[in-house]
Amino acid sequence: MKENPRILMMKKGDITKTLFKLGIPMVITMFVMALYNVVDTYFVSNLGTQQSGAVSVAFPISFYFSGVGLTFGVGAASYISRLLGAKELKKANQVASVAFYTTGIIGVILMAMFFIFVEKILIFMGATETILPYALKYAHFFIISMLFTTINVCSGNLAIAQGEAKITLKAMILGSVLNIILDPIMIKNMNMGVRGAALATLISQIITTFVYFKFFFRKKSCVKMKWKEFKPSSEIYGQIIKVGISMLLLQALTGFSMSLISKNASAFGDAAVSAMGIVLRVIILGTNVIFGFMKGYQPFVGYNYGAKNYNRVKNITKKAIKISTIYCIVWMIIIILFSKNIMSIMINDPEVIRIGTKALKINTAMFFTFGFQFTYATLYLSMGRALAGGILNIGRQGLFLIPIVMILPRLLALDGVIYAQPAADIISTLITIPLAIKVKNELNISNKLSIKNN
């Protein structure tokens, strides 16, 4: 039987070329996804400061839904990559089916819960009296769209697990471009305001789901997702959740920390809420590139770890750190130099621009460490090391950031909100260093034993 060319590439292909072949489609995908969030913000911000604040307040809802998709998508992808490396295709099909259908069921439940408590949730997330009416208009369509986002995030990771990053690129690019086209039409031409932005997102997510369904259910996929293969077991859920739970915690804690940022910023007025919302969208534009690159790195390193090719695992990781760090440094310099220009493009409120310019510079100051942090978080998860991978994964945006956001504003007022992220980055980097040294030593030992046994 002829070996799948994607599997062969992960097994024997040039490391740099393979990283780019697997990673670049996802980099483009994740960048465009973040870009259409920025475009949403741009069009909505032109409606006014309160409307911009409304989208900023509601935006963290997306992290809870994508967290479910990532839990089962990333968790299953890590397991599937190792199963494919061990040539256990039948088991891989079962794992994919369990992950996909479980994601859909939980997504529906989550959507219902958010609908029931939407107003209380938005107030908790920082909606002021003037922002809340617009936030409610935006949230209803937005919550429905998030059900499809949950399914899409899981499907994308299941495609990546088999080296099919191009289908994820196609699906997400199509949805994102459609969203960018529909935004001005629905917001301005159809005079729907913030509700139009949410409806544009819903339509684009439905189209993305259709593309994934066409791939997975028309025999183009190496790994199949069939209802008859939906055979949940404690063993499968255990393997998925032990890796995926860190992604759920990461997304949930990220959403919670963003809500805390908006909540604390709201004490200083609508301009502060709007400014921090814009800043967070721009920051996500940068971090999503690394997330995308790591989605290419994950199946590559996971496959080789499953195949016990430890020396290749080390070389893949070294190259991934080098590439991601170069990008982070370049991005950091660009944002710091042009922070005022970026804010001026997004909105014309002088107070929002003033707060946002300062926040952008400070929030990007430690970005050069992000590639190093996230490469080792992904490596640990790809190896099935849930505890260490989970700590590294949730530290920057949750475990460390949340207490900092709760404490610093009491000491430094609005500056406490602004300085929270770089403070969390410093702690995350210090935690990553000893864990990086530990896994390197383990791989060296495993490689020597492998050579000795062969």
VENFEN-V374959 format. One line per field, one symbol per residue. phi: phi as a letter, one per 20 degrees, with the letter a starting at -180 (. if undefined). burial: I if it has 24 or more other C-alpha atoms within 12 Angstrom, else O. A space follows every 10 residues. Layout:
BEGIN
phi=???
burial=???
END
This chain:
BEGIN
phi=.ffggfffff fcfgffffgf feeggfffff ffgffffffg ffffffeqff ffffffffgg gfffffffff geffgfffff gffffemdff ffffffffff ffgfffgfff ffffffdgff fffffofege eggfffffff ffffffffgg ffffffffff gdneffffgf fffgffffff ffgffefdfe lemfffffff fgffffffgg ffffffdcme efeecdffef cgbfffffff ffeffffffg ffffffffff fffffffdof ffffffffgf ffffgfffff gffffefgff ffffffemef ffgffffgff fffffgggff fgfffffdgf ffffffbdeg ffffffffff fffegdffef ffgfffffff ffenefffff fffeffebge fgffffeggf eclfgfffef ffffffffff ffgfffffff ffffffffff fffe
burial=OOOOOIIOII IOOOIIOIII IIIIIIIIII IIIIIIIIII IIIIIIIIII IIIIIIIIII IIIIIIIIII IIIIIIIIII IIIIIOOOOO IIIIIIIIII IIIIOIIIOI IOOIIOOIIO IIIIIIIIOO IIIIIIIIII IIIIIIIIII IIIIIIIIII IIIIIIIIII IIIIIIIIII IIIIOIIOOO OIIIIIIIII IIIIIIIIII IIIOIIOOOO IIIIIIOOOI OOOOOIIOII IIIIIIIIII IIIIIIIIII IIIIIIOIII IIIIIIIIII IIIIIIIIII IIIIIIIIII IIIIIIIIII IIIIIIIIII IOIIIOIIIO IIOOIIOOII OIIIIIIIIO IIIIIIIIII IIIIIIIIII IIIIIIIIII IIIIIIOIII IIIIIIIIII IIIIIIOIIO OOOIIIIIII IIIIIIIIIO IIOOIIOOII OOIOOOIOOO OOOO
END
